[in-house]
Amino acid sequence: MAATENWIRKQFGFLWNCPYQHVVVSLPQELRGIAKGARHEVLNAMTRIAADVLMAWALERGYRLGLVSFFHSFGENLQFHPHYHLLVSSGGLTEGLKWKTEKSPFPAAVLMERYRARMMSFMRELVRSGTVKSTVPTEGLLKQIGMAYKHWQFFVDKMTFGETNLLLYITRYVKRMIMSEKRIISWNSKDVTFMTKSGKVLVYTLTRFIHCITQHIPDKHFRLVRYYGFYANASRKVYLAASHWWTTIQKPVTKSTWQERQWRRLGYDPMVCHRCKMNLVLVTVCYGKKWIYWTWSQLLQINGVAQQLEL
């Protein structure tokens, strides 16, 4: 949790407090098998092409935008559902490094068509090159790509201004585990019973459960967070030269300490004695009961599930 908090604080100290639009891009279900057979190529192409489409549209309107993409690979039932959350500046920098505000939302239908066309072209070339590892023959894979023509998602959310809640939601999904251990209800040598985020109870065979978990482990050196436009490392000089237009979401801060985190949680400094006001010395940290000792009713209450579920 401390590492996650420090990473989020770093993002807040870097991103500008400007208007944003939230964009989500994903793959149709028919193409997820191809994505599994060429994970590195397909997943990299998804974010690169989505960013290229958005940046090209912005350049047509005379400005250069800033974009951060966050990769998520799983759905509620732990299925392989690769998608990217894109935090895109609603407006950007002109050639003269002046800020131009975008007053209208991104045209989702237009951008979806461009994204779909480029992704389908890329995947056809990928299949023909023999890069995809699959038991399905080449013609069958090409047919799957053709069947996925209509089912594409390019979701554009409403415009927000300095939306910290949205950024917290996205970043926490990037840094946290695939599923919290608190959601595992029971297990044995055959089955695993767990609760989904929405409160449904599912039972998977042990083999299926392990497969669902391990398929979301990212490849070595795979970047879950990527920066484009004036947020890219190659544009650091542009970012610094135009930083007078906006402040960051919060002032850059150092890593939080245990003392600071407890102060926020408790409302007082845990390293100062309440009676004599003397400074204390931290010797060790002792944690209370772990979640494995909690009852099922306590788990339901903690996860906000009001109704009783039939197991």
N, C-alpha and C positions, 0 to 999 in steps of 0.2 A: 504493500500500500504506500509506503514511504517513497519507493522508487517511482511509482505511478504519479504520486502527487508532485514530486520534483520535476518529472518530465512535463506534466501539464503546466506547471508554473513557468517552465522554460518557453513553452509555446505561447503562453499569454504575454510573455515579455518580448516576443518577436513579432507576432501578428499585429497589424494595424487595426485600430478601432474604427474601421470604415464600414459602409454598408456591404452586406454579403448576400449571396444567394446559395442555397444548399441544393446540390445536384447529386442524384444517385444513378449510376449506370450499372447494368448487370448483363449476364448472359442468359439467353433462353434455355429452358430445360433440355431441349434437343441437342444443344452444343456443349453441355457440361461434361459429357463423356470424352469429347475431343479435348476439352480443357484439361482433363485428368491425364490424357495421353501426351500432352505437351504443356505441362503446367508453367514452366519458366517462360516460354514464348508467348502463350496466350494471356497469362495474367499481366505480364509486362506490357503487352500490346493494348490491353483494355484501358489502362490508365494513360498510356502515352497518346493513344488515338483520341480518347475523350478530351484530354488537355489540348491537343492540337486543334480539335474541332472548335472548342470554346475560344481558344486564343485567336484562331483564324477569323471567327465571327467578330470578335472584338476589334481586330485590326481593320476589318471592313468598316467599322464605325469610328475608326480613328484613334484608338487607344490600346494600351497594353495592360492586360489585367494581371492580377496575382492569384495564384491557385495553389491549394494544398489538397492532396488526395490521401485518403485513409482506406486501407484494404481490410475488408471483412470477408470471411470465407464460409461462415456457417449460418444456418437458419435456426428456427426454434427447435426443430426436431433433430438437430445436429447433422442435417444433410449437407452435402457440398453445394453451397450456393454462393459462388464468388461474385462480389460486387464491391464497388468503390463509392465512398462518400466523398464528394468534392466540395470544399469550401471555397467559393469563387467570389472575388471582389466584384461588387456591383458598380462598375466603373473602373477607371484605370488612368495610367499616365500617357500623355501624348508625347510626341517626339521632343517637344520643348520641356518635358518633365513637369507639365502642368496637369492638375487633376481634372478629369472629366467624369462627371457623375452619370450613371446609367439610370434613367428614370423609369424604364419599362422592364418587366421580367424577361428573362431569356426565353426565346421562342422554342419551347420544348419539341414541338412537332418537326420543325426545320432541322434542329440540331440532332434529333434522333435519327432522321433519315440519313444525314451525313455520317453519323457515327456507325449506323447499321451498315451502310454501303462499304465503308472502309474496313470494318471488322469482318464482314463476309468475304470481301476480296482477300484480306490477309489470311483468313482461315482456309480458303480454297487453295491459295499458294502453299500454305503450310502442309496441307494434306497431300498435294501433288508432289511436294519435295520429299515425302516419306519420313518426315520428322515425327509425326504422331504415332505413338505406340498404341496399337489397337488390334484386336482380333477381327474387326470389321474391315472388309476390303475397301480400297480407295473409292470405288464407285458408290459404295454404301455410305461412306462418310460424306461424300459430296452431296448425296441425296439428302442426308440429314441437314446439311447446311441450307439447302434449298427449302426444306420444310419449315425452317425456323425464320422465314422471311418476315412474318407479321408479328411474331411474339418477341418484342424487344422493349426494354424499359429504359427511358431517359427521363427520370422524374425531376422536375424543377419545383422546389418549394418556394414559399413566399419570401419576399425580400426582408432581411433582418438587419438591424444596426447594432454592431458590437454584441452579438448574441453569444454570451458566455455559456448559457445552458446547452445550446446545441453543440458547441465545441467540447464541452465536458462530456456529453453523451458519446460523441464520436471518438474522442481520445481514450475514454475509459474502455471502450470495446476493443481498441487496438492493443492496449497494454494488459488487459486482464486475461485470465485463463478462458478456455473455451466454455467451460461450465463450472459454476461454483460447486464445491463439494457438498455444500449444504442442501443442494437439490437432489442428491442421491439418497433415496429412501432406504433401500435395502439391496443386498446382493448375496449371491451364493455361487456355487461352482458352475451354474448353468445360466442364470438370468441376472440382469441388473434393472432395478426399478428406480425411476427418477421422475422428478417433477419439472415440467417446462416452465418458462418464464410466465406464461399466461395461466398456470395453475393446472394444466392437464397432467395426468399421470400416465407414463409410458413404460412398457416392459420390453427390453431388448435382450436378445441372447448375448452372452458374454462376448462371443466372437464379433457380433455385429456392433456392440457398444465400443469395443476396442478399435474396430475399424473406423467407426464414426469419429472417434477422438483423434486417432493418429492421422487421418486424412487431412486434418487442418493444421498439422505442423508445417510451418513455412520452410521452404528450401533454404539451404545455407546461403547467407549473404542476400537473401531476398528482402527488399526494403518495403516495409509496411506503410511508411509515410514518405511522400514525395512532394517536392516543391517545384512549381513552374512559374513562368512569367517573372515579375519583379521580385518574387520570393525565392527564385532559384539561386543557387550559389554563384552561378556565372553572372548573375545580375546584381551582385552585392553592392557594387559602386552606384548603380542606378537606385537601389533601395535606400542607401545612405544619403544620396544627393536629394532625394525627394521625401525624406523622412519628416520634413517640416510641415508637410500637409496633414499628417495624422500623428497622434500619439499612439502608443501600443495599447493593447487591451488592459494591461496593467504594467506598472513599472518593472523593469527587469529585476528579479530578486535572486538571492542565493538559495542554495538548497535548504529546505526546512530541517530543523533539528527535532529530536524527541521532545525537548522542552517546549519548543514553539507549538508543536502539534498538540501536546497535552494542555497547554495554556488555552488554545482555541476550543478544545473539547470540554475542559472543566470550567473555564471562565476565570481561572486564577493561575499564578505561577507556581508549579509544583515544586520548584527548587528553592522556595522561600518559606521558612517556618511561619505559620500564622500567629503563633504566640510571641516568640522572641524576635521575629523578623530577620533572623540570621539566614545567610545563604547556606543551602544544603549541598552535599556532595553525592552524586549519583553513583551507587555501588553496583546495583543490578536491577533488572526489570523482571518482575514476576507476573505472569499472566494467569487469569482465572480459568474456570472450566472451559474446555473447548466445546465446539458445537456438537461433537459426536456424543456428548452426554445429554443433549437436549432431547425432549420428547417430541413426538410427531406433531402434537398440538402446538408446541412452542415454535417448531419450524414453520407451520402454517401461519402463525401469527407474525413471525419475523418476515416472511415473504409476502405478507399482505393478502393472504388467501382467506376469505371469510367463510366460504361454504365448505362443508365437510365433503371430502372426496372418498368415493368407494374404491377400495384397493382390491 
